[in-house]
Amino acid sequence: MNRYNAFIKIIETGSFTKSAEQLGYTQSAISQLVHSLEEELSTTLILRSRKGVSLTPDGEEFLPYIKAVYNSYRELMEKYKEMQGLQKGIVRIGTFSSVSSNWLPGLMKDFKTKYPSVIFELHQGEYTSIAQWIKEGSVDFGFVNPEADAVANLKTIPLQQDEMLAVIPSNHPLTVLKMVSLEDLVNEPYILLDEGQLSEPLEYFKQKNLQPNIQYRAHDDYTIMSMIEKDLGISILPKLVLSRFDYDIVTKEISPPIVRTISLAFKNKKVLPIASRYFMDFIVEQYGRIT
């Protein structure tokens, strides 16, 4: 599996040198591993240039299969560890910032009081990338909005509904309103929280035949709040992430309300490592309040 791991790490880092450093190999050893894999598959997988590395067409075709084989091997090793006991488990989670900053720290702390040797790996992304990580086995499960197209063919467990709020600069004229409508926001410079293929606010704008004035796109809620503080525009963000912030901004409820569902997504719970299954059950016990 070392050559599969080396190949995947080179693509992730974009560098033979960086992948060698992260895996604890010499650069020569990494090159030999890739060469061995290319000989096995009778093709060239990677091209090197001054700009870095890139996949050949065959490399593009083989990459998802190599990931699947490597991740299946990892799951096999996790099953072996499971047979040695839950204490040695690793929990790999795909998550987005509002959940990772508000839910997960407390959940992990409480879970580790019972199972102190369990290790957590958090992969930060958005709905589309998280769903892809689950499908390819890079994470055991993840937090998503089940309405995202990328979540199709995955099993989901709904946890909570999270209202979204308008976020505006503290000196903005809309601060005098008790609530705002999408019509109030449509002409303002809009900062879009990029969540992959699905954006809940954009869906609501679309339903009303409105087109927001998108001036910026960002992947991080806190970056957007900082931009709003600097009077660059307005946005619509999840109430969950807005429950704790230290920015000079104002939040307003939206009428009618915009709500997203936060769910757990996974492929097949039965084959997940025992630590991940236990932690999923623990999450549902704490936050599964949708009937």
Backbone hydrogen bonds, N-H to C=O, Kabsch-Sander energy under -0.5 kcal/mol:
donor,donor_aa,acceptor,acceptor_aa,energy
5,N,1,M,-2.7
6,A,2,N,-2.5
7,F,3,R,-2.3
8,I,4,Y,-2.4
9,K,5,N,-2.5
10,I,6,A,-2.2
11,I,7,F,-1.7
12,E,8,I,-2.2
13,T,9,K,-2.5
14,G,10,I,-2.4
15,S,10,I,-0.6
19,S,15,S,-1.7
20,A,16,F,-2.2
21,E,17,T,-2.2
22,Q,18,K,-2.4
23,L,19,S,-2.1
24,G,20,A,-1.2
25,Y,20,A,-2.2
30,I,26,T,-2.1
31,S,27,Q,-2.2
32,Q,28,S,-2.2
33,L,29,A,-2.2
34,V,30,I,-2.2
35,H,31,S,-2.5
36,S,32,Q,-2.4
37,L,33,L,-2.0
38,E,34,V,-2.6
39,E,35,H,-2.3
40,E,36,S,-2.1
41,L,37,L,-2.0
42,S,38,E,-0.7
43,T,38,E,-2.0
47,L,54,S,-3.2
49,S,52,G,-2.7
52,G,49,S,-1.3
53,V,14,G,-0.6
54,S,47,L,-2.1
56,T,45,L,-2.2
60,E,56,T,-2.5
61,E,57,P,-1.7
62,F,58,D,-2.7
63,L,59,G,-2.2
65,Y,62,F,-0.6
66,I,62,F,-2.5
67,K,63,L,-2.6
68,A,64,P,-2.0
69,V,65,Y,-2.5
70,Y,66,I,-2.6
71,N,67,K,-2.9
72,S,68,A,-2.0
73,Y,69,V,-2.1
74,R,70,Y,-2.3
75,E,71,N,-2.3
76,L,72,S,-2.1
77,M,73,Y,-2.3
78,E,74,R,-2.3
79,K,75,E,-2.4
80,Y,76,L,-2.0
81,K,77,M,-2.4
82,E,78,E,-2.6
83,M,79,K,-1.9
84,Q,80,Y,-0.7
84,Q,81,K,-0.9
85,G,81,K,-0.5
85,G,82,E,-1.5
88,K,85,G,-1.4
89,G,86,L,-2.2
91,V,119,I,-3.3
92,R,90,I,-0.6
93,I,91,V,-0.5
93,I,121,E,-2.9
94,G,141,F,-2.2
95,T,93,I,-0.5
95,T,123,H,-2.5
99,V,96,F,-0.8
100,S,96,F,-2.5
101,S,97,S,-2.2
102,N,98,S,-0.9
103,W,99,V,-1.9
104,L,99,V,-2.2
107,L,103,W,-2.0
108,M,104,L,-3.2
109,K,105,P,-2.1
110,D,106,G,-2.4
111,F,107,L,-2.4
112,K,108,M,-2.3
113,T,109,K,-0.8
113,T,110,D,-0.5
114,K,110,D,-0.7
114,K,111,F,-0.9
115,Y,111,F,-2.3
118,V,115,Y,-1.7
119,I,89,G,-2.2
121,E,91,V,-2.9
123,H,93,I,-3.2
123,H,121,E,-0.5
124,Q,122,L,-0.6
125,G,95,T,-2.6
127,Y,195,E,-0.5
128,T,195,E,-0.5
130,I,126,E,-3.0
131,A,127,Y,-2.2
132,Q,128,T,-2.0
133,W,129,S,-2.4
134,I,130,I,-2.1
135,K,131,A,-2.2
136,E,132,Q,-2.3
137,G,133,W,-0.9
137,G,134,I,-0.6
138,S,133,W,-1.7
139,V,133,W,-1.1
140,D,92,R,-2.1
141,F,92,R,-1.2
142,G,265,A,-2.0
143,F,94,G,-2.4
144,V,263,S,-2.6
148,A,145,N,-2.2
151,V,148,A,-1.6
152,A,149,D,-1.9
154,L,151,V,-1.9
155,K,266,F,-2.5
157,I,264,L,-2.3
159,L,262,I,-2.8
160,Q,262,I,-1.3
162,D,260,R,-3.2
163,E,161,Q,-0.5
164,M,258,I,-3.0
165,L,237,L,-2.9
166,A,252,K,-2.5
167,V,235,S,-3.2
168,I,250,V,-2.8
170,S,248,D,-0.9
172,H,169,P,-1.7
175,T,172,H,-1.9
176,V,173,P,-1.4
177,L,174,L,-1.6
180,V,253,E,-2.4
185,L,181,S,-0.9
186,V,182,L,-1.6
188,E,185,L,-1.5
190,Y,213,N,-3.3
191,I,234,I,-2.8
192,L,190,Y,-0.6
192,L,216,Y,-2.9
194,D,192,L,-0.8
194,D,218,A,-3.1
195,E,193,L,-0.7
198,L,195,E,-0.7
203,E,199,S,-2.0
204,Y,200,E,-1.8
205,F,201,P,-2.6
206,K,202,L,-2.5
207,Q,203,E,-2.1
208,K,204,Y,-1.2
208,K,205,F,-0.6
209,N,206,K,-1.8
210,L,205,F,-2.8
213,N,186,V,-0.9
213,N,188,E,-0.6
214,I,212,P,-1.6
215,Q,190,Y,-2.7
216,Y,190,Y,-1.6
218,A,192,L,-2.5
224,I,220,D,-1.7
225,M,221,D,-2.2
226,S,222,Y,-1.9
227,M,223,T,-2.1
228,I,224,I,-2.4
229,E,225,M,-2.1
230,K,226,S,-1.2
231,D,228,I,-2.2
232,L,227,M,-2.1
234,I,189,P,-2.9
235,S,167,V,-2.1
237,L,165,L,-2.3
239,K,163,E,-3.1
242,L,238,P,-1.3
243,S,239,K,-0.5
243,S,240,L,-0.9
244,R,241,V,-0.7
249,I,247,Y,-2.0
250,V,168,I,-2.8
252,K,166,A,-2.4
253,E,178,K,-0.6
255,S,180,V,-2.6
258,I,164,M,-0.6
259,V,257,P,-0.5
260,R,162,D,-2.3
262,I,160,Q,-3.2
262,I,260,R,-0.5
263,S,144,V,-2.9
263,S,261,T,-0.6
264,L,157,I,-2.6
265,A,142,G,-2.8
266,F,155,K,-2.1
271,V,268,N,-1.2
272,L,269,K,-1.2
277,R,273,P,-2.1
278,Y,274,I,-2.6
279,F,275,A,-2.2
280,M,276,S,-2.5
281,D,277,R,-2.2
282,F,278,Y,-2.1
283,I,279,F,-2.4
284,V,280,M,-2.5
285,E,281,D,-2.2
286,Q,282,F,-1.5
287,Y,283,I,-3.1
288,G,284,V,-2.1
289,R,159,L,-2.4
289,R,287,Y,-1.9
290,I,159,L,-0.8
291,T,289,R,-0.6
